[in-house]
Amino acid sequence: MKPLSFLAVFVASSGSLLHAADPIAAKIEFFEKKIRPLLADHCYTCHSADTKPDGGLRVDDLKGLLNGGKSGPAVVAGDPAKSLLLQRVSHADPKKQMPKDSDALTAAQVADLTTWIKDGAEWPRERIPPSLGRSIPEFEKLKRTHWAWQPLTQPKVPEIQQAAWAEDEVDRFILARLEDKKLSPVPDADRITLIRRITFDLTGLPPSPSETQNFLSDQSAHAFAKVVDRLLESPAFGEHWGRHWLDVARYGESTGPSRNIPYPHAWKYRDYVIDALNSDVPFDRFIQEQVAGDLLPAGSDAERDRLHTATGFLALGVKDVNQRFKERFIMDNVDEQIDAVTRSLLALTVNCARCHDHKFDPVSTSEYYALAGIFTSTESSAGVRNKMGGGGLDYYDPATLIRLSTKLPPPPEEKVKDLEVRLAEAKKAWEEIRGTPEGLKLAADGKPTQRPFRLRYEALQGEWLSLTDPAARGAVVHGVHDASHVADTEVRIRGEAERLGPTVERGFLSTVQVPGAPPINRSQSGRLELAQWLSSPQNPLTARVAVNRIWQHLFGEGIVSTVDNFGVNGARPSHPELLDHLAQRFIAGGWSVKKLARSIALSHAYRLGTQAPATHLEQDPANRLVWRHSPRHLSAEELRDAMLLSAGQLSVRPATSPASTLRMVEMRDNGPEAAGIHTAADQDRHRSIYLPLLRGVTPHALEVFDPVDQTLVTGRRATTTVPTQALYLLNSGFVRQQSLSMARHLLSLQPDQRISQAWWLTLGREPTPKEYARSARFIADYASTYVPEAAPAALVASTASASKAERPASATGNADDIDRTDALAPDRTVQPGDARTAAWLAFAQALYASAEFRFIR
């Protein structure tokens, strides 16, 4: 990034000599004498921070004027003819003229406004602390010394004593550290453990009994490599590893806080990610498509649509649509985008520098706003807008969504006309009763009697939009594109959107030196050059961060354990030379995720068992040196999917568009809309990645097993073992339904096959003689003591459709209240039917609840 050139801006005193030497000061003086008093006297009452700004317009803030409200920019600096403010204050129609309810501006005042706009709409900047943006000596030292920001090395593969043990250069780096500590790797895992491990790690699903048997019977030297290759080519690979990236991309299908407005077409970005992983799109290209896909060349309409869809990465973050001030809304979204890009790809917490220089890493406030200028020059086409108050539909702005090349047939004309008539009638009734004494009276349920009129109007409005608007009909995506006005942005003092400091030239972080990085095209946002800077082989962070994430997905923990933070407060790599070796291999291999994952999976280190000798635990309790393979929890999605698959209930085909379930209404987490989403998720039999994933509305089958936080970049999920998980496995209708499905399947088999098949389907192995005998005794005892009329809660099977939406409402009328307080209570909606079925159901459920089912060794 180029050195900053700060303007010393002061509120000028009078004096022709000063004015001649500093024309900016003269313009500022003119503003303070003529324009600010005019705006304060005539406009602040309706259009300032102290009000709910009419039309979304603020005139007490320069950015508020430049961004404008619903009608567009109020001021276009240097162009009075295009400035709506001038058009409104001089309008010939008194009904449209501003200010309202007061005398019109005089001709002299209009002339002053015209002069001010023509001269560039100068606005005073705040005085800047002398230290802001200056090079701090400690920063410069950190840039030169901290390991993460140094150029990639070409580490020499170390010599080792046990050369025969190493099958890959990866093994040599691992074994060299172990030998240095006088530790030996533990013996290899058995073949059954190994195929279960690799199948879950690459696809998120367990191996089928036949897949395991085929591997066990294949004694060739390349048997395991054949399994790895088969799994990498499976569509399930993209679904599982796509979920990893969606965690990092903070993927969600709604805006999140305050008014939770759905993103009805977010699933298209999800499917883009899955397809990209399955197609092994090179990771550098994957980055470029998501950061700047709209600026990349495309050879066809389909490719152009795909690239636009990829930019959903930037558009689908958390948005506070209830933020009434547009400039704050814009800057909060910019901050969220900066955080998503820098933490996901660089593992840097750059947004800590929004208000002040970073406290730990060498990132200054000025560099933050150099990046911010790229994103203020980018328009988010997320289909929502900010607004204070109002109904759910008021927050939608589907016209901003990116149109695809899909050609849609026109909607039925008669149906449209009928809807328009009903909509007009509903709107008229709503407007007549809205805010009236009669409408504000309380009905028997405690709500204003006007509420049914509003709900009917909004329902018809949503129905009309779904029929007529291409956005609602699916020919659109959420994404970004360059703004109509591309420019550098100003530093915001203490991060406050309205407190403008000096303008900072768009650029990148000086923390990371990237030789040959392209200069920003001043006529574009700079996202294309940012994407090229991020994906450059000369960028030492991007490849390191990416391979560290890949390593974590296969070993349970990254070489750098703080996968989202490579800064000063992050962990140091356990094997720094190995990290650079993998980064160099990744780049040389064409940035192929599959190639790198394959080479790591085929290393000897990956095949180690999970034994934990006391001597090893004493020296390295966290297994940072990789002397064994660390066991891990199944993720929430893996647990649900494995249950469905073992019960014969999983639909392996990709789910169709869920847009029909995400209507254009506010998604309250305790309202009927959320209840409907929960019902749909409870009944769904597709893989968990295809469930509706609205922020704050986590599907019941996932919520107690540490699902991802959809508001932040999450490279590593929390893992807990808590009582609520055991209670869920004991009482959940979903778990009991899968247990019932498995019980019925097992009872369809020959009696001597049932117990063994149950173990194969759930745990992927044959039971030992002792386990077989205990299982048979459990089933027999259970059946002999089963009494349907007095069945304990743990024996009651549920159907998946028995969701909270079908339960009786609580005393408050809120179905969600019951779910919150009773989610882990027994579900008694369906009896297993007979003692034999009940016994096999309980047996299957016991296997699901076992630690062996829930952990990967």
MARDREN-546674 format. One line per field, with one value per residue (C-alpha): residue in three letters; x negated, y, z. Coordinates in steps of 0.001 Angstrom, whole numbers, plus 500000, padded with zeros to 6 digits. Example, Ala and Ser with C-alpha at 12.3 -4.5 7.8 and 13.67 -1.06 7.14 Angstrom:
MARDREN-546674
residuo: ALA;SER
east: 487700;486330
north: 495500;498940
up: 507800;507140
end
This chain:
MARDREN-546674
residuo: MET;LYS;PRO;LEU;SER;PHE;LEU;ALA;VAL;PHE;VAL;ALA;SER;SER;GLY;SER;LEU;LEU;HIS;ALA;ALA;ASP;PRO;ILE;ALA;ALA;LYS;ILE;GLU;PHE;PHE;GLU;LYS;LYS;ILE;ARG;PRO;LEU;LEU;ALA;ASP;HIS;CYS;TYR;THR;CYS;HIS;SER;ALA;ASP;THR;LYS;PRO;ASP;GLY;GLY;LEU;ARG;VAL;ASP;ASP;LEU;LYS;GLY;LEU;LEU;ASN;GLY;GLY;LYS;SER;GLY;PRO;ALA;VAL;VAL;ALA;GLY;ASP;PRO;ALA;LYS;SER;LEU;LEU;LEU;GLN;ARG;VAL;SER;HIS;ALA;ASP;PRO;LYS;LYS;GLN;MET;PRO;LYS;ASP;SER;ASP;ALA;LEU;THR;ALA;ALA;GLN;VAL;ALA;ASP;LEU;THR;THR;TRP;ILE;LYS;ASP;GLY;ALA;GLU;TRP;PRO;ARG;GLU;ARG;ILE;PRO;PRO;SER;LEU;GLY;ARG;SER;ILE;PRO;GLU;PHE;GLU;LYS;LEU;LYS;ARG;THR;HIS;TRP;ALA;TRP;GLN;PRO;LEU;THR;GLN;PRO;LYS;VAL;PRO;GLU;ILE;GLN;GLN;ALA;ALA;TRP;ALA;GLU;ASP;GLU;VAL;ASP;ARG;PHE;ILE;LEU;ALA;ARG;LEU;GLU;ASP;LYS;LYS;LEU;SER;PRO;VAL;PRO;ASP;ALA;ASP;ARG;ILE;THR;LEU;ILE;ARG;ARG;ILE;THR;PHE;ASP;LEU;THR;GLY;LEU;PRO;PRO;SER;PRO;SER;GLU;THR;GLN;ASN;PHE;LEU;SER;ASP;GLN;SER;ALA;HIS;ALA;PHE;ALA;LYS;VAL;VAL;ASP;ARG;LEU;LEU;GLU;SER;PRO;ALA;PHE;GLY;GLU;HIS;TRP;GLY;ARG;HIS;TRP;LEU;ASP;VAL;ALA;ARG;TYR;GLY;GLU;SER;THR;GLY;PRO;SER;ARG;ASN;ILE;PRO;TYR;PRO;HIS;ALA;TRP;LYS;TYR;ARG;ASP;TYR;VAL;ILE;ASP;ALA;LEU;ASN;SER;ASP;VAL;PRO;PHE;ASP;ARG;PHE;ILE;GLN;GLU;GLN;VAL;ALA;GLY;ASP;LEU;LEU;PRO;ALA;GLY;SER;ASP;ALA;GLU;ARG;ASP;ARG;LEU;HIS;THR;ALA;THR;GLY;PHE;LEU;ALA;LEU;GLY;VAL;LYS;ASP;VAL;ASN;GLN;ARG;PHE;LYS;GLU;ARG;PHE;ILE;MET;ASP;ASN;VAL;ASP;GLU;GLN;ILE;ASP;ALA;VAL;THR;ARG;SER;LEU;LEU;ALA;LEU;THR;VAL;ASN;CYS;ALA;ARG;CYS;HIS;ASP;HIS;LYS;PHE;ASP;PRO;VAL;SER;THR;SER;GLU;TYR;TYR;ALA;LEU;ALA;GLY;ILE;PHE;THR;SER;THR;GLU;SER;SER;ALA;GLY;VAL;ARG;ASN;LYS;MET;GLY;GLY;GLY;GLY;LEU;ASP;TYR;TYR;ASP;PRO;ALA;THR;LEU;ILE;ARG;LEU;SER;THR;LYS;LEU;PRO;PRO;PRO;PRO;GLU;GLU;LYS;VAL;LYS;ASP;LEU;GLU;VAL;ARG;LEU;ALA;GLU;ALA;LYS;LYS;ALA;TRP;GLU;GLU;ILE;ARG;GLY;THR;PRO;GLU;GLY;LEU;LYS;LEU;ALA;ALA;ASP;GLY;LYS;PRO;THR;GLN;ARG;PRO;PHE;ARG;LEU;ARG;TYR;GLU;ALA;LEU;GLN;GLY;GLU;TRP;LEU;SER;LEU;THR;ASP;PRO;ALA;ALA;ARG;GLY;ALA;VAL;VAL;HIS;GLY;VAL;HIS;ASP;ALA;SER;HIS;VAL;ALA;ASP;THR;GLU;VAL;ARG;ILE;ARG;GLY;GLU;ALA;GLU;ARG;LEU;GLY;PRO;THR;VAL;GLU;ARG;GLY;PHE;LEU;SER;THR;VAL;GLN;VAL;PRO;GLY;ALA;PRO;PRO;ILE;ASN;ARG;SER;GLN;SER;GLY;ARG;LEU;GLU;LEU;ALA;GLN;TRP;LEU;SER;SER;PRO;GLN;ASN;PRO;LEU;THR;ALA;ARG;VAL;ALA;VAL;ASN;ARG;ILE;TRP;GLN;HIS;LEU;PHE;GLY;GLU;GLY;ILE;VAL;SER;THR;VAL;ASP;ASN;PHE;GLY;VAL;ASN;GLY;ALA;ARG;PRO;SER;HIS;PRO;GLU;LEU;LEU;ASP;HIS;LEU;ALA;GLN;ARG;PHE;ILE;ALA;GLY;GLY;TRP;SER;VAL;LYS;LYS;LEU;ALA;ARG;SER;ILE;ALA;LEU;SER;HIS;ALA;TYR;ARG;LEU;GLY;THR;GLN;ALA;PRO;ALA;THR;HIS;LEU;GLU;GLN;ASP;PRO;ALA;ASN;ARG;LEU;VAL;TRP;ARG;HIS;SER;PRO;ARG;HIS;LEU;SER;ALA;GLU;GLU;LEU;ARG;ASP;ALA;MET;LEU;LEU;SER;ALA;GLY;GLN;LEU;SER;VAL;ARG;PRO;ALA;THR;SER;PRO;ALA;SER;THR;LEU;ARG;MET;VAL;GLU;MET;ARG;ASP;ASN;GLY;PRO;GLU;ALA;ALA;GLY;ILE;HIS;THR;ALA;ALA;ASP;GLN;ASP;ARG;HIS;ARG;SER;ILE;TYR;LEU;PRO;LEU;LEU;ARG;GLY;VAL;THR;PRO;HIS;ALA;LEU;GLU;VAL;PHE;ASP;PRO;VAL;ASP;GLN;THR;LEU;VAL;THR;GLY;ARG;ARG;ALA;THR;THR;THR;VAL;PRO;THR;GLN;ALA;LEU;TYR;LEU;LEU;ASN;SER;GLY;PHE;VAL;ARG;GLN;GLN;SER;LEU;SER;MET;ALA;ARG;HIS;LEU;LEU;SER;LEU;GLN;PRO;ASP;GLN;ARG;ILE;SER;GLN;ALA;TRP;TRP;LEU;THR;LEU;GLY;ARG;GLU;PRO;THR;PRO;LYS;GLU;TYR;ALA;ARG;SER;ALA;ARG;PHE;ILE;ALA;ASP;TYR;ALA;SER;THR;TYR;VAL;PRO;GLU;ALA;ALA;PRO;ALA;ALA;LEU;VAL;ALA;SER;THR;ALA;SER;ALA;SER;LYS;ALA;GLU;ARG;PRO;ALA;SER;ALA;THR;GLY;ASN;ALA;ASP;ASP;ILE;ASP;ARG;THR;ASP;ALA;LEU;ALA;PRO;ASP;ARG;THR;VAL;GLN;PRO;GLY;ASP;ALA;ARG;THR;ALA;ALA;TRP;LEU;ALA;PHE;ALA;GLN;ALA;LEU;TYR;ALA;SER;ALA;GLU;PHE;ARG;PHE;ILE;ARG
east: 500000;498722;497744;500637;500896;503063;504796;504488;508085;509158;512188;510709;510735;511497;508805;508271;504630;505584;508359;506026;503490;506090;509215;510545;510620;512706;515214;515408;516026;518806;520360;520232;521678;524297;525098;524957;527336;529696;529815;530165;533008;535017;534139;532871;536375;537104;533703;531107;529626;532101;535063;536317;535159;537986;537319;534092;532352;529991;528746;526669;524029;522119;522338;526041;526435;524187;525825;529267;532429;535009;534987;531225;528302;529492;526245;523926;520794;519933;523220;526195;528396;528258;528688;532157;531855;531878;534734;536887;536223;537032;539943;542888;545468;546020;546922;543537;541489;539192;539115;542576;544810;542671;541829;539946;536265;535496;533883;530669;530659;531223;528384;526107;526960;526240;522878;521915;522742;521103;517902;517687;519933;517022;517656;515337;513150;512189;508723;506720;504482;500857;500144;502956;501669;498009;495517;495101;491588;492992;495160;492175;490265;493200;493492;489851;489860;493234;493140;496494;495661;492316;491991;492556;489408;488267;487477;485081;486650;484975;482909;484428;483225;486268;486240;488347;491234;491693;493806;494043;492024;494756;493708;490087;491014;493234;490731;487815;489573;490482;486939;485660;487870;486953;490557;491768;495072;497597;498576;500909;504684;506390;507982;511573;510717;508836;511620;514159;511774;511000;514607;515877;512953;513471;517256;518765;520502;519675;518564;521188;520658;519869;517287;515566;515624;514197;511324;510622;510498;508184;504646;502919;500328;502605;505821;506010;505082;507970;510341;509040;509410;512952;513960;512399;514494;517698;520256;520279;516764;517996;520949;518717;515771;518176;519576;516038;515816;519335;518232;515373;517642;520065;522846;526397;529742;530976;529681;529494;529885;532866;535149;534206;534951;534367;531996;534298;531627;528621;528745;527359;524099;524103;524486;521752;519375;520285;519828;516506;515126;516320;514871;511629;511629;508087;508136;506594;509371;511923;510770;510919;514444;515819;514097;514385;516372;518412;515183;513772;514293;516915;517244;520971;524145;523906;520353;521353;524224;521842;519381;522099;523330;519820;519846;522544;519539;519460;523223;524582;523157;524975;526842;528635;531465;533036;530165;531950;528866;527764;524104;523777;525468;522999;519904;521032;521462;518051;516519;518214;516886;513344;513467;514808;512099;509117;509852;510938;508010;505251;506136;505775;508161;507972;511308;509739;508235;511596;511502;507774;504504;504499;503388;501219;500727;499122;502369;503062;506407;505368;504699;508101;509724;507523;509283;512611;512458;512535;515763;517417;516865;518734;522493;524046;526944;528317;531960;532442;532242;531978;535094;536223;539491;542239;543402;541155;541644;540435;536891;536807;535326;535468;534747;531123;530590;528394;530415;529333;529572;532507;535553;538794;542242;544668;547009;550714;552296;555711;554185;552023;554995;557075;554262;553777;557458;557368;554067;555441;558484;556318;553959;556877;558373;554971;554299;557772;557442;553695;552975;556628;558114;560243;557233;555145;557740;556739;558480;559119;555638;553997;553077;554335;557317;555486;553028;555167;555451;551665;551086;553587;552016;548481;549589;551171;548166;545849;548089;548108;544324;543822;545919;544623;541114;538236;536405;539065;539375;535738;533892;531630;528774;527379;524010;522018;520993;519041;520892;521950;519631;516145;513843;511461;513059;512337;511015;513879;512716;513052;514944;517978;519508;520293;516957;514926;511149;508810;509403;507211;506115;507416;504829;503754;502059;498391;498179;497957;495517;496604;494028;495604;499042;501066;501973;505647;507578;508900;511994;513071;513606;510259;511790;510217;506739;507502;508463;505230;503222;504883;504382;500829;498243;496096;498621;497180;500348;502994;501351;500254;503759;505374;503102;503404;507176;506817;504461;506928;509774;507691;505845;508374;506057;504072;500304;501242;503986;505538;506621;508363;505567;501971;501237;499172;501849;502245;500415;497051;496905;495939;494068;493198;491056;493837;496322;494183;493475;497221;497849;495205;496625;500125;499051;496939;499906;502092;503758;505668;507444;508013;504368;503147;505810;504876;501164;501805;504310;501813;499046;498002;498739;502431;502691;501474;503593;505036;503106;501817;498703;498139;494612;495924;498761;496337;494120;496775;500276;501934;500314;498898;496032;498454;497238;500763;504045;506264;509849;512541;516249;518558;519832;523529;524040;522033;524012;527385;526332;524803;528026;530109;527774;527581;531377;531822;533482;530841;531612;528229;529493;528919;531915;533939;534287;535577;536745;540372;539791;538089;540861;540402;541341;539443;538178;538833;537209;540303;542923;544932;542480;539613;541885;542562;538845;538272;541060;539533;536087;537438;539080;536191;534119;531393;527898;527636;525878;529162;531278;532573;529912;531359;529421;530991;533183;530919;532538;533352;531225;528098;528517;527090;524008;522025;523205;521311;521873;523207;522290;518485;515684;515331;512431;512655;515901;516273;516559;518296;519587;522547;525624;528029;526435;527135;530684;531214;530014;532316;535481;535324;538092;535577;533247;536108;537535;534188;533995;537475;536561;533463;535435;537912;535065;533294;536487;536804;533507;532818;532626;528943;528027;529744;527292;524235;525941;526884;523221;522056;524589;523850;520253;518834;517570;518481;519336;516993;518462;518917;520637;522867;523941;524652;526716;528802;529406;530393;532928;534439;534722;536178;538852;539830;540450;542030;545514;546967;549491;546801;543886;541220;540479;537239;539128;541523;540783;541602;542140;540047;543177;543847;542210;542858;545298;547608;547440;550080;549276;548207;550289;548780;549809;546202;545320;541642;541937;542681;539733;537334;538405;539333;537037;535225;538314;539645;541695;544671;546356;545922;545729;543371;546311;545103;542507;540141;540037;539648;536668;534868;535660;534061;531046;530521;530879;528296;525825;526535;525935;522628;519347;518047;520764;520152;516362;513885;510681
north: 500000;503507;505825;507891;511586;513164;516533;518938;520112;522927;525096;528197;531664;534671;536369;536676;535618;532359;531823;532349;529957;527373;527319;524312;526427;529047;526431;525074;528591;529033;525756;526712;530197;529414;525726;524109;526721;526321;522543;522782;525303;523720;520010;518531;518181;515305;514255;513960;511496;512683;511566;508563;510030;510471;508490;507170;510508;512263;515765;516248;513883;514202;510477;510627;513246;511462;508067;509550;507747;505710;508048;507973;510347;513716;515422;514629;516613;518925;518338;520429;519194;515607;516518;515563;517953;520924;519472;519081;522484;524242;522020;523854;521556;522603;518998;517783;520776;520616;521626;520482;522436;525570;528392;527521;528399;531793;532196;533224;530058;527884;529715;529048;525334;525314;527007;524618;521518;522901;523580;519942;519858;520399;519242;519732;516787;516130;516778;513569;512364;512806;509086;507868;505949;506516;503714;502368;500966;497903;497218;497320;494936;492502;492577;491492;488886;487201;483787;483990;487097;485928;484610;480909;478858;475749;473605;470736;467344;466156;463029;460421;457270;455089;455723;452638;454037;457095;456677;460362;463479;464452;461468;462600;465969;464280;461590;464022;465949;462737;461406;464734;464231;460523;459477;456790;456786;454286;451244;451668;451517;448301;448241;448505;451591;453049;452756;454212;457098;457963;457567;459996;462394;462591;462223;462823;459428;455954;453203;450659;447093;446025;448812;447710;444046;444870;446766;443972;441411;443529;442647;444557;447214;449933;448889;451972;454314;452884;453650;457227;457759;456383;458685;461755;461129;460644;463497;463147;464640;468021;467907;467247;469485;472100;472193;472943;475953;477139;477258;479526;481562;482144;480840;481512;481811;484904;488264;487316;489978;492194;491535;488070;488355;485212;485059;482892;482127;481545;477829;478647;479789;476637;474487;476493;475608;471912;471779;473640;471180;468171;469609;470409;474006;475215;477024;480208;480332;479498;482612;484818;483690;484467;487814;489119;486666;489469;491045;487864;487032;484409;482373;481673;482725;479672;480568;484173;482999;480739;483560;485894;483161;482767;486360;485314;484807;488571;489155;486554;487835;489080;492367;494537;495655;497426;499946;503164;505067;504029;505012;502965;500064;500351;500553;497680;495524;496604;495638;492243;491665;492663;490241;487416;487860;488413;485797;483090;483530;485225;484218;487868;489825;492959;494378;495034;498102;499677;502034;502180;500626;496890;496263;493256;492798;495357;496576;500306;502038;503631;500215;499038;501923;501247;497878;499444;501645;498511;497409;500833;500801;497485;497220;494316;492769;490856;491701;493514;497116;498884;500395;501221;499462;498195;494826;492049;492883;496433;495115;493383;495010;492232;494677;494760;491020;489910;488674;485434;484568;482229;483082;482761;482368;485165;484493;483739;487073;486369;485240;488333;490625;488853;489169;492845;493565;491690;493336;496814;496091;494751;497724;500172;498445;498400;502078;503077;501346;501805;503980;504826;504608;501683;499887;500379;498821;495522;492353;489374;488002;491262;492529;495617;494885;496355;493429;491045;493760;494161;490398;489941;492782;491389;487847;489025;491233;488250;486097;488771;489123;485371;485338;488442;489255;487391;487615;485578;483202;482188;483792;485735;485274;487137;488604;491797;494070;497286;500350;503082;505438;504001;505959;505842;506246;508239;507086;506959;508410;505730;503670;505961;506127;509854;511077;511554;511782;511981;509960;506876;505481;501975;499280;496119;495264;496095;493355;490845;491645;490217;490941;491720;492512;494443;498081;498808;499788;503172;502799;499644;498755;497008;493643;492005;493134;492174;488692;488443;489677;487137;484231;485045;482277;485046;485672;483640;483583;482296;478954;478452;479107;476846;473830;474263;473957;470850;469293;470010;468292;465111;465192;466974;469904;472219;472484;475945;475170;478656;478113;481507;483529;483446;486750;487510;486149;482967;479709;478972;476047;472702;471859;475142;473440;470951;473805;475522;472212;471585;475147;474768;471373;472862;475638;473318;470943;473617;474573;471268;470521;466907;466281;467645;465853;462617;462955;463679;460833;458394;459373;456878;459492;459472;455691;455746;454219;456051;454363;456763;455515;457283;458366;460066;461774;463105;464744;465832;465587;467449;465235;468294;466160;463642;460470;459057;459830;461910;460656;463184;463779;463353;466777;467549;466950;463719;462361;463071;461823;458630;457831;458371;456270;453381;453387;453291;456715;458989;460450;460630;462815;466567;468420;470609;474341;475167;478583;477615;477257;480635;483072;486815;487369;488111;484848;485198;482362;481974;482518;480278;480831;479325;476516;475698;475639;473294;471019;470884;470134;467411;465684;466143;463075;464736;465324;467970;470459;470776;471654;475233;477033;480337;482238;481634;478773;475729;472385;470342;467395;469598;472112;470209;468869;472101;473314;476173;479767;481228;484800;484466;482880;479488;477323;475212;474388;474039;470436;469599;466559;467670;466028;467564;465453;462245;463387;464125;460665;459167;461143;462715;461839;461907;459402;457111;457216;456104;453415;452232;452185;450144;447789;447058;446489;444109;442169;441595;439649;436096;435857;434884;437962;440664;441454;441387;443578;446113;446417;446699;449413;451563;450857;449434;446187;442685;442373;440286;437052;438784;441771;439456;437559;440758;442089;438939;438936;442633;442100;439031;440617;443786;441965;439776;442748;445117;446334;448734;450345;451343;451796;454054;457209;455868;453142;455396;455856;459032;459947;462700;464713;465081;468473;471387;472797;469825;469998;471863;475493;476646;478862;481859;480542;480120;476673;477536;477938;474234;473400;475440;473861;470371;469613;466900;465391;462006;461969;459609;460111;456566;453201;450606;448218;445026;443771;442408;445663;447650;445534;445916;449641;450023;448009;450188;453322;452037;451633;455170;456515;454678;456551;454334;455589;459245;459216;458579;456792
up: 500000;499197;502090;503379;502620;505303;504839;507716;507837;510139;510526;508910;510404;508232;506190;502480;502691;504391;501854;498946;500400;501408;499203;501144;504296;502498;501425;504955;506278;503716;504867;508542;507951;505331;504930;508348;509913;506958;507341;511124;510999;508194;507977;511260;512716;510320;508952;511719;514192;516824;514744;512878;509543;507046;503908;505466;504766;507174;506424;509584;508203;504927;504184;504906;502191;499715;500254;500484;501480;499633;496630;496111;496814;498107;497119;494218;494959;492086;490235;491455;488595;489888;493563;494786;497727;495374;493364;496463;498033;494754;493645;492092;493707;497349;498263;497097;498149;501148;503942;504932;507269;507051;504732;501574;501332;499950;496554;498325;500438;497361;495663;498656;498531;494811;495301;498098;496038;492891;494841;495981;499070;501425;504989;507980;508904;512485;513793;513698;516540;515441;515849;513591;510607;511360;511333;514851;515542;517282;514226;511912;514150;514244;510458;510227;512990;513489;511822;509991;507939;506608;503028;502489;502908;501056;504093;503687;504365;507595;508027;510356;512053;511262;507523;506790;508833;506654;503527;502627;503241;505702;507821;507877;509351;511963;512893;513105;515881;517698;517527;518796;521879;522078;521456;519086;517232;518556;516447;513495;513817;512762;509317;510565;512591;509641;507094;509519;510237;506620;505458;508080;507533;503767;503462;506906;506672;507997;505623;504659;505853;502277;501847;505035;504018;500592;502197;504662;501873;499694;500774;498009;498798;497404;499134;501329;498468;496452;499331;499569;495818;495847;498695;497086;493971;495952;495855;499635;499723;498504;500874;503890;503000;501697;505232;506486;504181;505034;508684;507661;505373;508331;506067;507142;505401;507216;508393;512048;514739;515477;512493;511258;507537;505416;502460;500296;497681;499926;499099;495656;497252;499381;496273;494536;497385;497266;493490;493695;496255;494268;491058;492876;491712;492487;495807;494400;491800;494532;496399;493318;492434;495881;496365;492792;490663;489109;487808;486250;482559;481741;478568;478839;480619;482861;483885;484509;486719;488616;489239;490449;492788;494220;495484;497932;500209;500725;500709;503134;506400;509466;508870;511375;509118;512076;512047;511126;509918;506472;506864;510036;508274;505395;507595;509816;506722;505415;508753;508586;505066;506032;508952;506776;504141;506412;509051;506601;504198;506203;509795;510834;513058;510935;512075;515490;513762;512941;515913;516727;515660;516348;519913;519046;515297;512955;511391;511618;511455;508174;506654;507835;505938;502920;502770;503720;500628;498487;500142;500314;496542;496428;496569;498436;496546;499508;498894;502198;503357;506675;508200;511697;512498;510240;509003;507757;504100;504685;505054;501683;498626;496029;493213;494395;493935;491044;488098;486472;482799;483464;481375;483319;481736;482587;485539;484856;483998;485543;488821;488968;488370;491011;493520;492728;493416;496729;497634;496952;499130;501950;501733;501862;504925;506646;505971;507167;510544;511069;514084;514730;518242;517089;515619;518746;521047;522578;521481;523746;523014;524117;520622;518852;516738;513736;513660;511534;508877;508709;508613;505789;503815;504286;503398;500134;499413;499858;497652;494953;495078;494878;491739;489959;491168;489475;492806;494561;491607;491785;488841;491209;493664;496632;495733;495240;492397;492012;493244;490848;492719;493226;495519;498444;501851;504954;508284;510796;514094;516791;514241;514338;510875;510946;512335;509181;509166;506182;503041;502704;499377;498729;499230;501017;504289;504609;507238;504400;501614;498250;495531;492181;493601;491008;491688;492180;489079;490140;487965;489819;493453;493844;494712;491664;492702;496309;495137;493132;496128;498395;495989;494949;495445;496927;499708;502596;504663;502271;501499;505113;506419;503823;504378;508125;507800;505617;508167;510954;509093;508929;512267;514476;515232;513021;512920;514170;516668;516405;512826;512563;514154;512936;514677;517743;520088;518071;518704;517151;514713;516195;512955;511172;508515;507760;507435;504796;503069;502758;501571;498852;497884;497757;495395;493229;492998;491427;494714;494602;497877;496857;495975;499283;501296;499511;500243;503924;504248;502714;505128;507764;510429;509507;510057;513655;516378;519361;522157;524803;526680;529991;528998;525871;527736;530296;527673;525185;526707;523834;521173;519398;518083;516499;518169;517890;516153;518435;518807;517946;518409;515490;514494;514849;511121;511097;514034;512435;509004;510421;512282;509171;507031;509477;509818;506044;506079;504514;501107;499406;496576;496941;498285;495967;496533;500014;498853;499339;503081;503421;502706;502580;506223;509377;510879;514612;516547;518722;516053;513736;510877;512881;514045;510411;509657;512594;511367;507884;509311;511605;508656;506225;505370;503313;504587;507278;505001;503078;506115;506329;508349;509473;512088;515475;514211;514567;513652;516752;515638;515637;518421;521425;519605;519200;515786;514199;515235;511981;512877;512841;510842;512522;511493;514617;516367;520096;521295;524544;526365;528461;530026;527521;524788;526702;527413;523741;522727;525344;524653;521213;518810;515961;517636;518599;515089;513631;516304;515329;511633;512387;514627;511843;509390;511764;512386;508643;508700;509765;513569;513601;511518;513531;516323;514076;511495;514152;515178;511580;510753;513803;514862;511640;513103;514274;517983;520100;521534;524885;523272;521244;524352;526309;523402;523164;526926;526884;524084;525726;529175;527710;525755;528699;530998;528492;529401;526791;529104;531606;529269;530757;528838;527429;525560;523656;519949;518177;514590;513080;512376;516087;516166;518435;515897;516517;520307;522289;522885;526314;528527;526777;523389;522295;520978;521249;525039;525285;523051;525170;528435;527286;524345;526284;527864;526670;523483;523751;520424;519063;520805;519279;518915;520536;523004;520376;518405;521615;522639;519314;519305;522739;521604;518530;520612;523106;520238;519028;522521;522949;523024;520220;517889;518770;518512;515699;516703
end
